[in-house]
């Protein structure tokens, strides 16, 4: 491998078409040999999770047609004659309860007992400051925590801004959101159940989310819970693929401005994790590379939203729903928290290793993706190839 890296380094120093062709010829034979051997070993290995996928695929073939009926691709169920609007209260069990608020409260207070947060990023713009942390629990996907401080804004405006799905698409600050549909809502608690379809990169199908959301209020601090919830109203489809494990909740509160020390700034503490159905190592790489680019788009969207408010444009239905909050006493709840299982330790992220140490793992993963996309479109084959690639790359026991 050292000789291959030497050739690569030499090419990078003095790249020519002949050098590139020589490197590709030198590298293609061992890579193809490794991929073919990996696929053969994968078929012979037959891990339990691959066998489970076979069983799931066979079972899906015997579902009655009523269970796999597809919904038309539409941003509103109302267009199909289904009454999804909100003057009716949700009659079933509450989608989100005080227990969800208390969990978010412990995350904010750093008393949830989870592992320590590792700092990932610290960036700023003239009217915005951003910090991000990550932690990896023993089970489940990586978790992210971020603090964004916006100058010259109010908690109420920021709460309505993030709740407003219409403005997300109209303004385009969240360019991943393709469609949204309100499924249910409660005019008493402000709880909403919404369906999102989000755009993913070309090598993945788009993702569908069924999200429950509700806001609790203590003074001018807002605890906004949004998480994936089960729903029997929307049948599952092959595309877009549904994401079941989804948690993206935030706390919005007024803070001191860095300009003059007055409380004219606003902080949003976000806690996010989800299982998107792709290898977690690949998802972490995507988050790290794309995080700041996505965050920078929010601030212009917020300023446009503020401008629309000052011009007396009518509030959207989503903004009106964000004003229906459940009040509670944060100080009283805080006094009940013992704080013995604090996760307040925040450490700096480990310095990345040299880029050369990650080349073998990167090449194996890329080779597996290429083979999975070209050899067969079946889920089993892709799962086996990714499983073998993980074993050889040393990624560990992360699942798809």
C-alpha positions in Angstrom: 0.0 0.0 0.0 2.9 2.3 0.7 4.0 2.1 -2.9 0.6 3.0 -4.2 0.5 6.0 -1.9 3.9 7.1 -3.1 2.6 7.1 -6.7 -0.5 9.0 -5.6 1.6 11.6 -3.8 3.8 12.0 -6.9 0.7 12.4 -9.1 -0.7 15.1 -6.8 2.6 17.0 -7.0 3.0 16.8 -10.8 -0.3 15.6 -12.3 -0.4 14.6 -16.0 -2.8 12.4 -17.9 -0.2 9.7 -18.2 0.5 9.7 -14.5 -3.2 9.4 -13.7 -3.7 6.5 -16.2 -0.7 4.8 -14.7 -2.0 5.1 -11.2 -5.5 3.9 -12.1 -3.9 0.9 -13.9 -1.8 0.1 -10.8 -4.7 0.4 -8.4 -7.6 -1.1 -10.4 -6.5 -4.7 -10.3 -6.1 -5.1 -6.5 -9.3 -3.1 -5.8 -11.3 -5.3 -8.2 -9.8 -8.4 -6.7 -10.6 -7.2 -3.2 -14.2 -6.3 -4.1 -14.9 -9.7 -5.8 -13.3 -11.6 -2.9 -15.4 -9.5 -0.5 -18.7 -10.3 -2.4 -17.8 -14.0 -2.4 -17.0 -14.0 1.3 -20.2 -12.1 2.0 -22.3 -14.8 0.3 -20.5 -17.5 2.2 -20.6 -15.6 5.5 -24.4 -15.1 5.5 -24.7 -12.8 8.6 -27.9 -12.8 10.7 -28.9 -9.3 9.6 -28.7 -10.4 5.9 -30.9 -13.4 6.6 -33.4 -11.1 8.4 -33.5 -8.9 5.3 -34.4 -11.9 3.2 -37.2 -12.8 5.5 -38.5 -9.3 5.4 -38.4 -9.2 1.6 -40.3 -12.5 1.3 -42.9 -11.4 3.8 -43.5 -8.2 2.0 -44.2 -10.1 -1.2 -47.3 -11.7 0.5 -48.8 -8.5 1.8 -52.4 -7.9 0.6 -52.7 -5.2 -2.0 -54.6 -3.0 0.5 -51.5 -2.8 2.7 -49.2 -1.6 0.0 -51.4 0.9 -1.8 -49.3 3.9 -2.7 -50.3 7.5 -2.1 -50.1 9.9 -5.0 -47.1 12.2 -4.7 -48.8 15.3 -3.4 -48.1 18.1 -0.9 -51.6 17.9 0.5 -54.0 15.1 1.3 -56.8 17.6 1.1 -56.4 17.4 -2.7 -57.5 13.8 -2.4 -60.7 14.6 -0.5 -59.2 13.7 2.9 -60.0 16.2 5.7 -56.8 16.7 7.5 -57.4 20.2 8.8 -57.4 21.1 12.4 -60.6 22.2 13.8 -61.0 18.7 15.2 -59.1 17.6 18.3 -57.1 14.5 18.1 -59.2 11.8 19.7 -56.6 9.1 20.3 -53.8 9.0 22.9 -51.6 12.1 23.0 -48.8 12.0 20.5 -46.4 14.0 22.7 -46.6 14.2 26.5 -44.9 16.0 29.3 -42.4 13.1 29.4 -41.1 14.3 26.0 -40.8 17.9 27.4 -38.9 16.6 30.4 -36.5 14.7 28.3 -35.7 17.8 26.2 -35.4 19.8 29.5 -32.8 17.4 30.8 -30.9 17.6 27.5 -30.8 21.4 27.8 -29.8 21.3 31.5 -27.2 18.6 30.6 -28.6 16.2 33.2 -29.8 13.4 30.9 -26.9 11.1 32.0 -25.6 10.6 28.4 -22.0 10.4 27.3 -19.9 13.6 27.1 -20.3 15.9 24.1 -17.3 16.4 21.8 -16.9 19.8 20.3 -17.0 19.7 16.4 -17.3 23.3 15.2 -17.1 26.9 16.2 -17.9 29.5 13.5 -19.6 32.8 13.3 -20.9 35.5 11.0 -21.5 39.2 11.8 -25.0 38.5 13.1 -24.8 34.8 14.0 -22.6 32.6 16.2 -22.6 28.8 15.8 -21.1 25.9 17.9 -21.7 22.2 17.4 -21.0 19.1 19.4 -21.3 15.3 18.8 -21.6 12.2 21.0 -22.0 8.5 20.1 -24.1 6.4 22.5 -23.5 2.7 22.8 -26.7 2.0 20.8 -28.3 4.1 18.2 -27.0 6.7 15.7 -24.7 9.6 16.5 -26.3 12.5 18.4 -25.7 16.2 17.7 -26.0 19.3 19.8 -25.7 22.8 18.5 -26.0 26.3 19.8 -26.9 29.1 17.4 -27.2 32.7 18.6 -28.9 35.2 16.3 -28.6 38.9 16.9 -31.6 41.2 16.8 -34.4 38.8 17.0 -37.0 37.6 19.5 -37.8 34.0 20.8 -41.4 34.3 19.6 -40.2 35.1 16.0 -37.6 32.4 15.9 -40.2 29.9 17.2 -42.7 30.8 14.5 -39.9 30.8 11.8 -38.8 27.2 12.5 -42.4 26.0 12.8 -43.5 27.5 9.4 -43.3 24.7 6.8 -44.9 27.0 4.2 -42.1 29.5 4.5 -39.4 26.8 4.5 -40.5 25.9 0.9 -41.4 29.4 -0.2 -38.2 31.0 0.9 -36.0 27.9 0.1 -33.8 28.2 3.2 -34.4 24.5 3.8 -33.8 23.2 0.3 -34.1 19.6 1.4 -37.8 19.8 2.1 -39.7 18.8 -1.0 -43.3 18.3 0.4 -45.2 18.7 3.6 -48.6 17.7 4.7 -50.5 18.3 7.9 -52.1 15.0 9.0 -53.5 15.9 12.4 -53.5 18.7 14.8 -55.0 19.7 18.2 -56.2 23.2 18.8 -55.9 22.8 22.6 -52.3 21.7 22.9 -51.0 22.9 19.6 -49.8 19.4 18.8 -49.3 18.7 15.1 -48.6 15.5 13.1 -47.0 16.3 9.8 -45.6 14.4 6.9 -42.3 15.5 5.3 -40.6 14.3 2.2 -37.0 15.4 2.1 -34.5 15.3 -0.7 -31.4 13.1 -0.3 -28.3 12.8 -2.5 -28.5 11.0 -5.9 -27.3 7.7 -4.6 -30.1 7.5 -2.0 -33.9 7.6 -2.4 -35.7 10.5 -0.8 -36.8 10.1 2.8 -40.3 10.3 4.3 -40.9 11.5 7.9 -44.0 11.3 10.0 -43.3 13.9 12.7 -45.1 14.8 15.9 -44.4 18.3 17.3 -45.5 20.4 20.2 -44.3 23.4 22.1 -44.0 24.0 25.9 -43.4 27.5 27.3 -41.8 28.7 30.5 -41.7 32.5 30.5 -40.2 33.5 27.2 -38.3 30.2 26.9 -39.8 27.7 24.5 -39.1 23.9 24.5 -40.1 22.7 21.0 -40.2 18.9 20.6 -40.3 17.3 17.2 -39.8 13.5 16.8 -40.8 10.6 14.6 -44.2 9.1 15.5 -46.0 6.0 14.2 -48.9 6.5 11.8 -51.4 4.2 10.3 -52.8 6.9 8.1 -50.0 7.0 5.6 -49.1 3.6 4.1 -45.4 2.8 3.8 -43.8 3.0 0.3 -40.6 1.8 -1.2 -39.9 5.3 -2.3 -39.6 7.6 -0.5 -38.2 5.5 2.3 -39.6 6.2 5.7 -37.4 7.2 8.6 -38.8 5.9 11.9 -36.1 7.0 14.3 -36.0 10.8 14.2 -35.5 13.3 16.9 -34.9 17.0 16.3 -35.9 19.2 19.3 -34.8 22.6 20.4 -34.9 25.2 23.2 -35.3 28.9 22.2 -34.5 31.6 24.7 -33.3 35.2 24.8 -29.6 35.8 25.6 -27.3 38.8 25.8 -26.1 40.4 22.6 -22.4 40.3 21.9 -22.8 43.9 20.5 -24.0 45.8 23.6 -24.9 43.2 26.3 -28.6 43.8 26.0 -31.0 40.8 25.7 -31.7 41.5 22.0 -30.2 38.2 20.8 -31.7 34.8 20.8 -30.2 31.3 21.2 -31.5 28.1 19.8 -30.2 24.9 21.3 -30.8 22.0 18.9 -30.6 18.3 19.7 -30.8 16.0 16.7 -30.3 12.4 15.7 -31.9 10.1 13.2 -31.4 6.8 11.5 -31.6 7.6 7.8 -30.9 4.1 6.6 -27.3 4.7 5.4 -24.1 3.6 7.2 -23.5 5.8 10.2 -19.9 6.4 9.3 -20.9 7.8 5.9 -23.7 9.8 7.6 -21.2 11.3 10.0 -18.9 12.3 7.1 -21.8 14.0 5.4 -22.9 15.9 8.5 -19.4 17.1 9.2 -18.9 18.3 5.6 -22.3 19.8 5.1 -23.2 21.2 8.5 -21.9 24.7 8.2 -23.2 25.1 4.7 -26.7 24.3 5.8 -26.5 26.5 8.9 -25.4 29.5 6.9 -28.6 29.3 4.8 -30.8 29.7 7.9 -29.8 33.2 8.8 -30.8 34.9 5.5 -34.1 33.0 5.7 -34.7 34.3 9.2 -34.0 37.9 8.1 -36.5 37.5 5.2 -39.0 36.1 7.7 -38.5 39.1 10.0 -39.0 41.4 7.0 -42.3 39.7 6.1 -43.5 40.2 9.7 -42.7 43.9 9.7 -44.6 44.3 6.4 -47.7 42.9 8.1 -48.0 39.9 5.9 -50.7 37.5 7.3 -49.4 34.7 9.5 -49.5 31.2 8.0 -51.5 28.5 9.7 -48.2 26.9 11.0 -47.2 30.2 12.7 -50.6 30.5 14.3 -50.3 26.9 15.6 -46.9 27.7 17.1 -48.6 30.2 19.4 -50.6 27.4 21.1 -48.2 26.4 23.8 -48.4 24.3 27.0 -47.2 26.4 30.0 -45.0 25.0 32.8 -42.6 26.2 35.5 -39.0 25.5 34.5 -37.7 26.6 37.9 -39.9 24.2 39.7 -38.9 21.4 37.3 -35.3 22.3 37.7 -35.5 22.0 41.5 -36.8 18.5 41.1 -33.8 17.5 39.0 -31.1 15.9 41.1 -28.4 16.4 38.5 -26.4 13.4 39.7 -26.2 11.9 36.2 -24.9 15.0 34.5 -23.6 14.9 31.0 -22.2 18.4 31.3 -18.7 17.4 30.3 -18.0 18.8 26.9 -14.6 17.9 25.4 -12.8 18.9 22.3 -13.1 16.5 19.5 -10.0 14.3 18.9 -7.7 15.6 16.2 -8.3 13.7 12.9 -5.6 11.3 11.9 -3.5 11.9 8.9 -5.5 11.7 5.6 -3.3 8.8 4.4 -4.5 6.5 7.2 -8.1 6.8 6.0 -7.4 6.0 2.3 -7.9 2.2 2.5 -11.2 2.5 4.4 -12.4 5.2 2.0 -11.5 3.1 -1.1 -13.2 0.0 0.2 -16.4 1.9 1.1 -16.4 3.7 -2.3 -15.8 0.4 -4.1 -18.7 -1.2 -2.2 -21.0 1.6 -3.1 -20.1 1.3 -6.8 -20.6 -2.5 -6.8 -23.9 -2.2 -4.9 -25.2 0.3 -7.4 -24.1 -1.6 -10.5 -24.3 -5.4 -9.8 -27.8 -5.6 -8.6 -30.6 -3.4 -7.4 -31.8 -5.9 -4.8 -31.7 -5.0 -1.2 -30.1 -8.3 -0.2 -27.1 -7.9 -2.5 -26.5 -4.3 -1.4 -26.7 -5.3 2.2 -24.2 -8.1 1.8 -21.8 -5.9 -0.1 -22.0 -3.1 2.5 -21.6 -5.7 5.3 -18.4 -7.1 3.8 -17.0 -3.6 3.2 -17.6 -2.7 6.8 -15.7 -5.8 8.0 -12.7 -5.0 5.8 -12.8 -1.3 6.4 -12.9 -1.8 10.2 -16.0 0.4 10.5 -17.4 -1.9 13.2 -20.9 -3.1 14.0 -22.8 -0.1 12.5 -25.8 -1.2 10.6 -27.4 0.1 7.5 
